[in-house]
Amino acid sequence: MMAHQSARALALDALATWRRGPRFADAIIHQLLSGSLLSSADRAFALELFYGVLRNLTLLDFWISRLRSGSLDRETRELVQVGLYQLLCLRIPSHAAVFETVELARRRQRSLINAILRAALRRAPQLHAAANAEPLATRFSHPEFLIQRWKNAFGEEAVAKLCEWNNQPAPIYARINQLQTTREKFLAEYSSAQQLAGNANFVGFESIPTEALRRSDCYIQDPSTSVACELLDPRPSERVLDACAAPGGKTAYLAELMQNRGELMACDRDPSRLETLRENLMQLGATNARPVLHDWTANEFPPEIQSFDRILVDAPCSNTGVMRRRVDVRWRLQPGDFIRMQTEQLAILRRIVPLLKPGGVLVYSTCSIERQENEEVVKNALEEFPFLELSHEKTVLPFRDAFDGAFAAKFVRNT
C-alpha cells in the first residue's frame, strides 16, 4: 500500500479511487488510513478534505467553471477541487493551501493549477456571491431530482435545512454499552462525554473516544437508531429475530434490553458483514445473540429459523436519512432506486411476517426519509397481511429533530 507523505496526497488518492470504481467512500478512505503513518491531526485533515470535496462536488465544479473556460482532465480537476475546498470552504491560509496542493501536481500541471487557485483567492467574494445566487442543487451539491423530491415532500424551507445538514461533518455520538458498564459509571469515568437531553443511553463526544471503545464501554451510534429497538421492546424470556442485523449496533442494543437472556437471532446475507457482526457482538458482550448467514430472498430457511415473539426488520434502504455520514450516497442514488428499494423491502417482509407468532410484535425500520420506503411500505403490508395491526409509527427528520433520519413502524399480529 502506498505510504502517503501528506493528508492532501491521501485525500487525492481516495478521490481518484472513488471516481474509478463502485466502492463506497467510507471503505476507500478507511482502507487508505489503515495503512497510513500520518499523525492523528493529519488523518483527520485527510478525512475532512475527502469528505468535504465529495459533499461539495457541484459547487466546486461551479466555481471551476467561473475560473476556467477550457476543460480540465480528471487529475487536474481533482487537484483544483481539493485546492478550492481548502481556500473557499475551509479558508485555510493561502500559502499552505496553494503551495501544498500545487506541489502534488505533475510538473506540467502546476502552472495551470497555481493560476486557477490564485485567481480564486483574488475573486473569493465574487465566487461566494455567485454561488449564493444559484439554486439549492448547486449551492449544496445535491442532485436536482432529490431536491425536487424533497420539496414535494417537505417544502422548500425544510429542504434547504436538510441540504445544509447533509453538508456538515457528522457529530460523534455513542451508545453507552450497559452490558459492560452503567450510565453512572460511564459518565464518571469519561468526563468528556456530553449527556444528550432526552437520550439517556447516548452521549456525544468532541473526538473519537478511543479508550471507551477499546474497553467496549460504548458503541458509535446515532440516537435515532434506538427508536426501532425501543419500539420492539424485547423481553428477556423471548425469542427475537434481528432480520437484517449487520454491523450489529441495533442487535447489541436488543441484547442489552433483553439483559443478555432469551434467544436473539441475528441474520445477514453477506458473509463479510456477518463476520463484522460476529466480531462486534463478541466485543460488546452480547452473549445471547447468535449470528446466522441468511438471504431472505432465498427459497429455504435454515432449520434454526422458526417462529419468533418479536422481529426487527431494519430493511435495506436508500439511506437518505444518513447522508451526513454516508457522504457519497447522493451521487449513487438514481430516481428509480426508490421503487426498487420498496420492492425489495416488501419482498423481505413477505418472507418474514409468517415467522411472527400470534400476539407477537414486528418493527419495520429504515434510515430513509422517503415516504415510498416508509409509510407506503407500511400501507402495503397492512393490506397484504390483514392480521397485522399498526400500533405505532415514528419518524426522525434531521432538519426537525437534529439527529440522523430514521423511520420505524410497530405491528402486532392478532392471529
VEXDREN-2710 file (C-alpha; in Angstrom, 1 decimal):
% VEXDREN-2710
k/r/px/py/pz
1/MET/0.0/0.0/0.0
2/MET/1.2/3.5/-0.8
3/ALA/2.8/5.4/2.0
4/HIS/1.3/8.8/1.8
5/GLN/3.5/11.7/2.7
6/SER/0.7/14.1/3.5
7/ALA/-3.0/14.4/4.2
8/ARG/-3.6/16.1/0.9
9/ALA/-1.9/13.2/-1.0
10/LEU/-4.0/10.6/0.8
11/ALA/-7.2/12.6/0.1
12/LEU/-6.4/12.9/-3.6
13/ASP/-5.7/9.1/-3.8
14/ALA/-9.0/8.5/-2.1
15/LEU/-10.8/10.8/-4.6
16/ALA/-9.2/9.1/-7.6
17/THR/-10.1/5.6/-6.3
18/TRP/-13.7/6.7/-5.7
19/ARG/-14.0/8.1/-9.2
20/ARG/-12.8/4.9/-10.7
21/GLY/-14.9/2.3/-9.1
22/PRO/-18.1/1.3/-7.5
23/ARG/-16.6/1.2/-4.0
24/PHE/-18.1/3.2/-1.1
25/ALA/-16.3/6.3/0.1
26/ASP/-16.1/5.1/3.7
27/ALA/-14.4/1.8/2.7
28/ILE/-11.9/3.6/0.5
29/ILE/-10.7/6.2/3.0
30/HIS/-10.6/3.8/5.9
31/GLN/-8.5/1.4/4.0
32/LEU/-6.1/4.1/3.0
33/LEU/-5.9/5.4/6.5
34/SER/-5.4/2.0/8.0
35/GLY/-2.1/1.7/6.0
36/SER/-1.0/5.3/6.7
37/LEU/1.7/6.6/9.0
38/LEU/0.0/10.0/9.2
39/SER/-0.4/11.7/12.6
40/SER/-3.9/11.9/14.2
41/ALA/-4.2/15.5/13.1
42/ASP/-3.2/14.7/9.5
43/ARG/-5.6/11.7/9.4
44/ALA/-8.4/14.0/10.5
45/PHE/-7.5/16.6/7.8
46/ALA/-7.4/13.9/5.1
47/LEU/-10.9/12.8/6.1
48/GLU/-12.1/16.4/6.1
49/LEU/-10.6/17.0/2.6
50/PHE/-12.0/13.8/1.1
51/TYR/-15.5/14.1/2.6
52/GLY/-15.6/17.8/2.1
53/VAL/-14.9/17.6/-1.6
54/LEU/-17.5/14.8/-2.1
55/ARG/-20.1/16.9/-0.2
56/ASN/-19.4/19.9/-2.4
57/LEU/-18.7/18.5/-5.9
58/THR/-21.3/20.5/-7.8
59/LEU/-20.3/23.7/-6.0
60/LEU/-16.6/23.2/-6.6
61/ASP/-17.2/22.5/-10.3
62/PHE/-19.4/25.6/-10.5
63/TRP/-16.5/27.7/-9.2
64/ILE/-14.1/26.0/-11.6
65/SER/-16.5/27.0/-14.5
66/ARG/-16.2/30.6/-13.3
67/LEU/-12.4/30.4/-13.1
68/ARG/-11.6/28.4/-16.2
69/SER/-13.3/28.4/-19.6
70/GLY/-11.4/25.4/-21.0
71/SER/-11.8/21.7/-20.0
72/LEU/-9.7/20.0/-17.3
73/ASP/-8.6/16.4/-17.3
74/ARG/-9.8/14.4/-14.3
75/GLU/-6.5/14.5/-12.4
76/THR/-6.1/18.3/-12.7
77/ARG/-9.8/18.8/-11.8
78/GLU/-9.4/16.8/-8.6
79/LEU/-6.4/18.8/-7.6
80/VAL/-8.2/22.1/-8.2
81/GLN/-11.2/20.8/-6.3
82/VAL/-9.1/20.0/-3.3
83/GLY/-7.4/23.4/-3.5
84/LEU/-10.7/25.3/-3.8
85/TYR/-12.2/23.4/-0.9
86/GLN/-9.3/24.5/1.3
87/LEU/-9.4/28.1/0.1
88/LEU/-13.1/28.8/-0.2
89/CYS/-14.7/26.4/2.3
90/LEU/-12.1/25.7/5.0
91/ARG/-10.4/29.1/4.5
92/ILE/-7.0/27.6/5.1
93/PRO/-4.2/30.2/4.8
94/SER/-3.5/30.7/1.1
95/HIS/0.2/29.8/1.2
96/ALA/-0.3/26.4/2.6
97/ALA/-3.4/25.6/0.5
98/VAL/-2.0/26.7/-2.8
99/PHE/1.7/25.7/-2.4
100/GLU/1.0/22.2/-0.9
101/THR/-1.7/21.5/-3.5
102/VAL/0.4/22.6/-6.4
103/GLU/3.3/20.5/-5.1
104/LEU/1.2/17.4/-5.5
105/ALA/0.7/18.0/-9.3
106/ARG/2.8/16.7/-12.1
107/ARG/5.2/19.4/-13.3
108/ARG/3.2/20.1/-16.5
109/GLN/0.0/20.8/-14.4
110/ARG/1.5/23.1/-11.8
111/SER/1.3/26.5/-13.5
112/LEU/-2.3/26.0/-14.6
113/ILE/-3.4/24.8/-11.1
114/ASN/-1.4/27.6/-9.4
115/ALA/-3.1/30.2/-11.8
116/ILE/-6.6/28.9/-11.0
117/LEU/-6.1/28.8/-7.3
118/ARG/-4.5/32.3/-7.3
119/ALA/-7.5/33.6/-9.3
120/ALA/-9.8/32.1/-6.8
121/LEU/-8.1/33.9/-3.9
122/ARG/-8.5/37.2/-5.7
123/ARG/-12.1/36.6/-6.6
124/ALA/-13.3/34.8/-3.5
125/PRO/-16.1/37.3/-2.6
126/GLN/-17.5/37.3/-6.1
127/LEU/-17.3/33.5/-6.2
128/HIS/-19.2/33.1/-2.9
129/ALA/-21.8/35.7/-4.1
130/ALA/-22.3/33.9/-7.4
131/ALA/-22.8/30.5/-5.6
132/ASN/-25.3/32.0/-3.1
133/ALA/-27.4/33.1/-6.1
134/GLU/-27.5/29.6/-7.5
135/PRO/-30.3/27.0/-6.9
136/LEU/-30.0/24.6/-4.0
137/ALA/-28.7/21.8/-6.2
138/THR/-25.6/23.8/-7.0
139/ARG/-25.2/25.7/-3.7
140/PHE/-25.4/22.5/-1.6
141/SER/-24.3/20.0/-4.2
142/HIS/-27.3/17.6/-4.3
143/PRO/-28.8/16.0/-7.4
144/GLU/-31.7/18.0/-8.8
145/PHE/-34.1/15.0/-8.7
146/LEU/-33.5/14.7/-4.9
147/ILE/-34.1/18.4/-4.4
148/GLN/-37.4/18.3/-6.2
149/ARG/-38.5/15.1/-4.5
150/TRP/-37.8/16.6/-1.1
151/LYS/-39.5/19.9/-2.0
152/ASN/-42.7/17.9/-2.8
153/ALA/-42.5/16.0/0.5
154/PHE/-41.3/18.7/3.0
155/GLY/-41.4/22.1/1.4
156/GLU/-38.6/24.4/0.2
157/GLU/-37.5/25.8/3.6
158/ALA/-37.1/22.3/5.1
159/VAL/-35.1/21.1/2.0
160/ALA/-32.7/24.0/2.4
161/LYS/-32.2/23.0/6.1
162/LEU/-31.8/19.3/5.1
163/CYS/-29.2/20.1/2.4
164/GLU/-27.3/22.2/4.9
165/TRP/-27.5/19.4/7.5
166/ASN/-26.2/16.9/5.0
167/ASN/-23.1/19.0/4.2
168/GLN/-21.9/19.3/7.8
169/PRO/-19.5/16.9/9.4
170/ALA/-21.4/14.3/11.4
171/PRO/-21.1/14.7/15.2
172/ILE/-19.8/11.8/17.2
173/TYR/-22.5/10.0/19.2
174/ALA/-22.1/6.8/21.2
175/ARG/-24.5/4.4/23.0
176/ILE/-23.4/3.5/26.5
177/ASN/-23.0/-0.3/26.5
178/GLN/-24.8/-1.3/29.6
179/LEU/-23.8/-4.9/29.1
180/GLN/-20.3/-3.8/30.2
181/THR/-20.9/-0.7/32.4
182/THR/-23.6/1.6/33.8
183/ARG/-24.6/5.1/32.8
184/GLU/-23.4/6.5/36.1
185/LYS/-20.0/4.7/36.0
186/PHE/-19.5/5.6/32.3
187/LEU/-20.2/9.3/32.9
188/ALA/-17.9/9.3/35.9
189/GLU/-15.0/7.6/34.0
190/TYR/-15.3/9.6/30.8
191/SER/-15.6/13.2/31.7
192/SER/-15.5/14.3/28.1
193/ALA/-18.8/12.6/27.4
194/GLN/-21.7/15.0/26.9
195/GLN/-25.1/13.8/28.1
196/LEU/-27.9/14.2/25.5
197/ALA/-31.3/15.6/26.6
198/GLY/-34.0/13.0/26.1
199/ASN/-31.5/10.3/25.2
200/ALA/-30.2/8.9/28.4
201/ASN/-28.4/5.9/26.8
202/PHE/-26.5/8.1/24.4
203/VAL/-23.6/10.6/24.8
204/GLY/-21.8/13.0/22.5
205/PHE/-18.0/13.4/22.1
206/GLU/-15.8/16.0/20.5
207/SER/-13.4/13.3/19.3
208/ILE/-13.4/9.6/18.9
209/PRO/-13.5/8.0/22.5
210/THR/-10.6/5.6/21.8
211/GLU/-10.3/4.3/25.4
212/ALA/-14.0/3.8/25.9
213/LEU/-14.3/1.9/22.6
214/ARG/-11.2/-0.2/23.4
215/ARG/-12.9/-1.3/26.6
216/SER/-16.3/-1.8/24.8
217/ASP/-18.0/0.7/27.2
218/CYS/-19.7/2.3/24.2
219/TYR/-20.5/1.9/20.6
220/ILE/-20.5/4.6/18.0
221/GLN/-24.2/5.0/17.0
222/ASP/-26.6/7.9/16.3
223/PRO/-29.5/8.2/18.8
224/SER/-32.1/7.8/16.1
225/THR/-31.1/4.2/15.8
226/SER/-32.6/3.5/19.2
227/VAL/-36.1/4.2/18.0
228/ALA/-36.7/0.8/16.3
229/CYS/-35.1/-1.1/19.2
230/GLU/-37.2/0.6/21.9
231/LEU/-40.4/0.2/19.9
232/LEU/-39.6/-3.5/19.6
233/ASP/-39.1/-3.6/23.4
234/PRO/-37.8/-7.2/23.6
235/ARG/-38.1/-9.2/26.8
236/PRO/-35.5/-11.4/28.5
237/SER/-37.6/-14.6/28.1
238/GLU/-38.4/-14.2/24.4
239/ARG/-37.2/-15.5/21.1
240/VAL/-36.2/-12.5/19.0
241/LEU/-35.1/-12.1/15.4
242/ASP/-33.0/-9.2/14.0
243/ALA/-33.5/-9.9/10.4
244/CYS/-31.0/-7.6/8.7
245/ALA/-28.5/-7.2/11.6
246/ALA/-25.0/-6.2/10.4
247/PRO/-23.0/-4.4/11.5
248/GLY/-24.7/-5.1/14.9
249/GLY/-25.3/-1.8/16.7
250/LYS/-29.1/-2.5/17.0
251/THR/-28.5/-6.2/17.7
252/ALA/-26.3/-5.3/20.7
253/TYR/-28.8/-2.9/22.0
254/LEU/-31.5/-5.5/21.7
255/ALA/-29.3/-7.9/23.7
256/GLU/-28.9/-5.2/26.3
257/LEU/-32.7/-4.6/26.5
258/MET/-33.1/-8.4/26.9
259/GLN/-30.5/-8.4/29.7
260/ASN/-28.5/-10.9/27.7
261/ARG/-31.2/-13.5/28.2
262/GLY/-33.6/-15.3/25.9
263/GLU/-32.6/-16.1/22.3
264/LEU/-31.6/-13.4/19.9
265/MET/-31.0/-14.5/16.3
266/ALA/-29.1/-12.0/14.1
267/CYS/-29.2/-12.6/10.3
268/ASP/-27.3/-11.1/7.4
269/ARG/-26.9/-12.2/3.8
270/ASP/-23.3/-11.1/3.3
271/PRO/-20.5/-13.3/4.7
272/SER/-18.1/-10.4/5.3
273/ARG/-20.8/-8.3/7.0
274/LEU/-21.8/-11.3/9.1
275/GLU/-18.2/-11.6/10.3
276/THR/-18.2/-7.9/11.3
277/LEU/-21.5/-8.5/13.1
278/ARG/-20.0/-11.5/14.9
279/GLU/-16.9/-9.5/16.0
280/ASN/-19.0/-6.6/17.2
281/LEU/-21.4/-8.7/19.2
282/MET/-18.5/-10.6/20.8
283/GLN/-16.7/-7.3/21.7
284/LEU/-19.8/-5.7/23.1
285/GLY/-20.6/-8.8/25.2
286/ALA/-23.9/-9.7/23.6
287/THR/-23.8/-13.3/24.6
288/ASN/-27.4/-14.2/23.8
289/ALA/-27.1/-13.2/20.2
290/ARG/-26.5/-15.8/17.5
291/PRO/-25.3/-14.7/14.0
292/VAL/-26.8/-16.6/11.1
293/LEU/-26.0/-16.3/7.4
294/HIS/-29.2/-16.0/5.5
295/ASP/-30.6/-14.2/2.5
296/TRP/-34.3/-13.5/2.8
297/THR/-34.8/-13.8/-0.9
298/ALA/-33.7/-17.4/-0.8
299/ASN/-36.3/-20.1/-1.1
300/GLU/-35.4/-22.2/2.0
301/PHE/-34.9/-21.2/5.6
302/PRO/-32.1/-22.6/7.7
303/PRO/-33.6/-25.1/10.3
304/GLU/-32.9/-22.7/13.2
305/ILE/-35.2/-20.0/11.7
306/GLN/-38.7/-20.8/13.1
307/SER/-41.2/-18.7/14.9
308/PHE/-40.4/-15.6/17.0
309/ASP/-42.0/-13.5/19.7
310/ARG/-40.5/-10.3/18.3
311/ILE/-38.9/-9.4/15.0
312/LEU/-36.9/-6.3/13.9
313/VAL/-36.7/-5.8/10.1
314/ASP/-34.2/-3.0/9.7
315/ALA/-34.6/-3.1/6.0
316/PRO/-32.1/-2.2/3.2
317/CYS/-32.9/1.3/2.0
318/SER/-31.8/4.4/0.1
319/ASN/-30.0/5.8/3.2
320/THR/-31.4/9.3/2.6
321/GLY/-31.6/9.9/6.3
322/VAL/-27.9/9.4/6.9
323/MET/-26.3/11.4/4.0
324/ARG/-24.4/13.4/6.6
325/ARG/-22.5/10.2/7.4
326/ARG/-22.6/8.4/4.1
327/VAL/-21.3/11.3/2.0
328/ASP/-21.4/9.7/-1.4
329/VAL/-24.9/8.3/-1.2
330/ARG/-26.3/11.4/-3.0
331/TRP/-24.1/10.6/-6.1
332/ARG/-25.0/7.0/-6.1
333/LEU/-28.8/7.3/-6.0
334/GLN/-30.9/7.2/-9.1
335/PRO/-34.6/8.2/-9.5
336/GLY/-35.6/4.5/-10.0
337/ASP/-33.9/3.3/-6.8
338/PHE/-36.8/4.2/-4.5
339/ILE/-39.3/1.9/-6.2
340/ARG/-36.6/-0.8/-6.4
341/MET/-36.0/-0.5/-2.7
342/GLN/-39.7/-0.6/-1.9
343/THR/-40.0/-3.8/-3.9
344/GLU/-37.1/-5.4/-2.0
345/GLN/-38.4/-4.2/1.3
346/LEU/-41.9/-5.7/0.7
347/ALA/-40.3/-9.0/-0.5
348/ILE/-38.3/-9.2/2.7
349/LEU/-41.5/-8.6/4.8
350/ARG/-43.4/-11.2/2.9
351/ARG/-40.8/-13.8/3.9
352/ILE/-40.5/-12.7/7.5
353/VAL/-44.1/-11.9/8.6
354/PRO/-45.2/-15.5/8.7
355/LEU/-42.4/-16.2/11.2
356/LEU/-44.1/-13.9/13.8
357/LYS/-46.1/-15.7/16.5
358/PRO/-49.8/-14.7/17.2
359/GLY/-49.6/-11.8/19.6
360/GLY/-46.0/-11.1/18.5
361/VAL/-44.5/-7.7/17.6
362/LEU/-42.7/-6.8/14.4
363/VAL/-40.9/-3.5/13.9
364/TYR/-40.1/-2.4/10.4
365/SER/-37.5/0.3/10.2
366/THR/-35.2/2.2/7.8
367/CYS/-32.7/5.0/7.8
368/SER/-34.6/6.6/4.9
369/ILE/-36.8/9.8/5.0
370/GLU/-38.7/8.7/1.9
371/ARG/-42.4/8.1/2.2
372/GLN/-42.1/5.5/-0.6
373/GLU/-39.8/3.3/1.6
374/ASN/-41.6/4.1/4.9
375/GLU/-45.4/4.9/5.1
376/GLU/-46.1/3.3/1.7
377/VAL/-44.5/0.1/2.7
378/VAL/-46.5/0.1/5.9
379/LYS/-49.7/0.7/4.0
380/ASN/-48.9/-2.2/1.6
381/ALA/-48.0/-4.5/4.4
382/LEU/-51.3/-3.8/6.2
383/GLU/-53.2/-4.5/3.0
384/GLU/-51.3/-7.7/2.3
385/PHE/-51.4/-9.0/5.9
386/PRO/-54.8/-8.1/7.4
387/PHE/-53.9/-9.9/10.7
388/LEU/-51.3/-7.2/11.4
389/GLU/-52.3/-4.1/13.3
390/LEU/-50.3/-0.9/13.2
391/SER/-49.6/0.0/16.8
392/HIS/-47.2/3.0/16.4
393/GLU/-45.1/4.9/13.9
394/LYS/-42.2/7.2/14.5
395/THR/-40.2/9.4/12.1
396/VAL/-37.0/11.2/12.8
397/LEU/-36.2/14.1/10.4
398/PRO/-32.7/15.7/10.5
399/PHE/-34.0/19.2/9.8
400/ARG/-36.6/18.9/12.5
401/ASP/-35.1/16.7/15.2
402/ALA/-31.3/17.3/14.7
403/PHE/-30.4/13.6/14.5
404/ASP/-30.0/11.2/11.6
405/GLY/-33.2/10.4/9.7
406/ALA/-35.0/7.3/10.7
407/PHE/-38.4/5.6/10.4
408/ALA/-39.9/2.8/12.5
409/ALA/-43.4/1.2/12.5
410/LYS/-44.6/-1.3/15.1
411/PHE/-47.0/-4.0/14.1
412/VAL/-48.8/-6.5/16.3
413/ARG/-50.0/-9.8/15.0
414/ASN/-53.6/-10.5/16.0
415/THR/-53.9/-14.1/14.9
END
